[in-house]
Amino acid sequence: MEKATLTFTDVAITVNVPPGSRIIEMSEKVGSGITYGCREGECGTCVTHILEGSEHLSDPSALELRVLSENMAGKDDRLACQCRVLSGAVKVRPG
């Protein structure tokens, strides 16, 4: 099985994550400053900036793309409650 790591630059912590983990789940465990509200991909609170490794994330759903657009998110932004780390090294910070 491929290994995946997730780095939260705001707290300078890198963790090994099970492939398929949502960013928000790991963020809570390490105490990163990524905030969230609904956890369902509706509110846009958990917009997260992907610094490296966006190619290792799950593709955004239609819902995620709509919410990102409504929140005027940048091209490197994703919803932490929606995107999953599939493999490789991913580096993020709160949006």
matplotlib code that plots the C-alpha trace (Angstrom):
import matplotlib.pyplot as plt

x = [0.0, 1.2, 2.2, 1.0, 2.2, 0.5, 2.4, 0.6, 2.9, 1.1, 2.1, 5.2, 4.0, 4.2, 2.1, 1.8, -1.8, -3.7, -4.4, -7.9, -7.8, -9.6, -7.4, -9.8, -9.5, -5.8, -5.9, -8.0, -5.5, -2.5, -4.1, -3.7, -5.5, -7.8, -11.3, -14.5, -18.2, -20.5, -18.0, -20.4, -18.7, -21.5, -20.2, -16.7, -15.2, -12.4, -10.9, -7.2, -4.3, -2.4, 1.3, 2.6, 1.3, -2.1, -1.7, -1.9, -5.4, -8.7, -10.4, -12.9, -16.6, -19.1, -20.2, -16.6, -16.0, -19.2, -18.4, -14.8, -16.1, -18.7, -15.9, -13.6, -11.0, -7.7, -6.7, -4.6, -7.4, -9.5, -12.0, -10.3, -13.5, -13.9, -10.5, -8.7, -4.9, -4.5, -0.7, 2.6, 3.5, 1.0, 1.8, -1.1, -1.8, -5.0, -6.7]
y = [0.0, 3.4, 5.7, 9.3, 12.2, 15.4, 18.5, 21.3, 24.3, 26.5, 24.1, 22.6, 19.0, 16.2, 13.1, 9.7, 9.3, 6.3, 6.8, 8.2, 10.3, 13.7, 16.6, 17.8, 14.5, 14.9, 18.6, 18.0, 15.4, 17.7, 21.0, 22.8, 26.2, 24.9, 25.9, 24.1, 24.4, 21.9, 19.1, 18.5, 20.7, 23.3, 26.2, 26.9, 27.5, 24.9, 26.4, 25.2, 26.3, 23.4, 24.4, 21.1, 17.8, 18.8, 15.9, 13.5, 14.6, 13.3, 15.2, 17.9, 17.0, 19.3, 20.5, 21.3, 23.2, 25.3, 26.1, 27.1, 29.3, 30.9, 31.6, 33.1, 30.6, 30.4, 27.6, 26.0, 26.0, 23.0, 22.2, 20.2, 18.3, 17.1, 16.3, 13.1, 12.5, 9.5, 9.0, 10.9, 14.1, 16.9, 20.2, 22.5, 25.7, 27.2, 29.3]
z = [0.0, -0.9, 2.0, 2.3, 4.4, 5.2, 6.5, 8.3, 7.9, 10.4, 13.2, 11.5, 11.9, 9.3, 9.9, 8.1, 7.0, 5.8, 2.1, 1.6, 4.8, 4.7, 5.5, 8.2, 10.2, 10.4, 11.1, 14.2, 15.5, 15.2, 16.2, 13.0, 12.6, 9.8, 10.9, 10.0, 10.4, 8.8, 7.7, 4.7, 2.1, 2.3, 4.4, 2.9, 6.3, 5.9, 2.8, 2.9, 0.7, -0.9, -1.0, -2.5, -3.7, -5.1, -7.6, -4.7, -3.6, -4.7, -7.5, -6.3, -6.5, -8.2, -4.8, -3.7, -6.9, -6.4, -2.8, -3.7, -6.4, -4.1, -1.6, -4.3, -3.5, -5.4, -7.8, -5.0, -2.5, -1.5, 1.2, 4.0, 4.8, 1.2, -0.3, 0.6, 0.6, -1.8, -1.7, -1.7, 0.2, 0.6, 2.3, 3.4, 5.5, 6.6, 3.8]

ax = plt.figure().add_subplot(projection="3d")
ax.plot(x, y, z, "-o")
ax.set_aspect("equal")
plt.show()
